[in-house]
Amino acid sequence: MSRKVDDIMKDYTEDSVLFTPSGSYKGLKAIRAAFTAMMETFTPEVMGNMKLIKQDIEGDYACAMWTAAPAILFGGDTFCVRNGKIAMQSFVGELNR
């Protein structure tokens, strides 16, 4: 939520993988580049409109569904967390273009 890429990256390791509609990214350098690019869409105004729809956590796994209307009609993230770090994250979203 902070939009500070350095803070976001503290949750990942060199072995982490991020899956998005634009591609998959493995490792800190690739994931940092992906989040840096995402910040163009996830502006402070968009983040200010973010509302959690549903969140489920089961052991090492989590799923969050959310909206940041009107810019992002629907977003969803799934996570696998190991040893306090995100091992895998997937993101899908429907942008209002």
C-alpha positions in Angstrom: 0.0 0.0 0.0 2.9 2.4 0.6 4.0 2.4 -3.1 7.6 2.3 -1.8 9.3 -0.3 -3.9 12.1 -0.7 -1.4 9.6 -1.6 1.3 7.7 -4.0 -0.9 10.9 -5.8 -1.8 11.6 -6.7 1.8 8.9 -9.3 1.5 10.6 -11.2 -1.4 13.8 -13.3 -1.9 16.0 -14.1 -4.8 13.9 -17.4 -5.2 10.5 -15.6 -5.2 8.3 -15.7 -8.3 5.6 -13.2 -9.3 3.0 -14.1 -12.0 1.1 -11.2 -13.7 -0.9 -10.9 -16.9 2.2 -9.2 -18.5 4.6 -12.1 -17.6 6.3 -13.9 -14.8 9.2 -12.6 -12.8 11.8 -14.5 -10.8 14.3 -13.0 -8.4 14.7 -9.6 -6.7 15.9 -7.7 -9.8 13.0 -8.8 -12.0 10.3 -8.4 -9.3 11.6 -4.9 -8.5 11.3 -4.0 -12.2 7.8 -5.3 -12.3 6.7 -3.4 -9.2 8.4 -0.2 -10.5 6.4 -0.5 -13.7 3.2 -1.2 -11.8 3.5 2.1 -9.9 2.4 3.9 -13.0 -1.0 2.2 -12.6 -1.1 2.1 -8.8 -1.1 5.8 -8.3 -1.8 7.3 -4.8 -5.3 8.1 -6.0 -5.9 4.5 -7.1 -4.4 3.1 -3.9 -6.7 5.5 -1.9 -9.7 3.8 -3.5 -8.6 0.2 -2.7 -11.1 -1.8 -0.9 -10.7 -5.4 0.2 -13.6 -7.7 -1.0 -12.5 -11.0 0.5 -9.4 -12.5 2.1 -8.7 -16.1 2.9 -5.6 -17.5 4.6 -4.9 -21.2 5.0 -1.4 -22.0 6.4 1.2 -20.8 4.0 -1.4 -19.7 1.4 -3.4 -16.5 1.1 -5.9 -15.2 -1.4 -7.1 -11.6 -1.6 -9.8 -10.1 -3.8 -10.1 -6.3 -4.0 -11.2 -3.3 -6.0 -9.8 0.1 -6.6 -12.7 1.5 -8.6 -13.0 3.3 -10.9 -9.5 2.6 -12.2 -9.3 -1.1 -11.3 -12.6 -2.8 -11.3 -11.3 -6.1 -9.8 -8.0 -7.3 -8.6 -6.9 -10.6 -7.1 -3.7 -11.8 -5.5 -2.7 -15.3 -4.3 0.4 -15.8 -2.2 2.5 -18.6 -0.8 4.5 -17.4 2.2 7.5 -19.4 3.5 9.7 -18.4 6.4 8.0 -15.0 6.5 8.8 -14.2 2.8 6.6 -14.3 -0.3 7.8 -17.4 -2.2 5.1 -17.0 -4.9 2.5 -14.3 -5.8 0.1 -14.2 -8.6 -1.9 -11.1 -9.6 -4.8 -10.6 -12.0 -6.9 -7.5 -12.5 -9.4 -5.9 -14.7 -8.5 -2.3 -15.5 -11.2 0.2 -16.5 -9.8 1.6 -19.7 
